[in-house]
Amino acid sequence: MNSTAKTPSQLADELRGAAQDAAESTRTYAKNAVDATGQKVRQLRGEVEPTVEQIASRVQQAVQRGLEAASKTTSRAQERFGEAATVTTRYIADQPVRSVLIAAAAGAAITALIVLASRRSGDDY
């Protein structure tokens, strides 16, 4: 037999060693890939979190400004309604007969509109 020829046992040992080396290389590559991915995720999170916080802060400020504007508008409307009620009350006290005639005319106009509307809706059928 040739002295350079390897026995099946030696070949199996070499294959086993090569397989172990390949498995170790694969593990190292996978570990490095996972570590790099983790670093990238941490980097992206570090970049994104401040942006999300800024957006949330801006939205919160906009909502606060909207609430303040709504509150001011409500206060103004309440003041105007109060003023209108005062003026109306004063007018009624100063001109009671004229106030009753205006109220009667308004009631008649509203009644006429309702009657016309009900007749038109009855014609639609």
BELWOZI-V37064 format. One record per helix or strand of 3 or more residues. SS is the DSSP state (2 for helix, 1 for strand). FROM is the first residue (numbers start at 1). TO is the last residue. Records with the same first field share a line. If there is no record, write none. Layout:
BEGIN
SS = FROM-TO + FROM-TO
END
This chain:
BEGIN
2 = 8-94 + 96-123
END
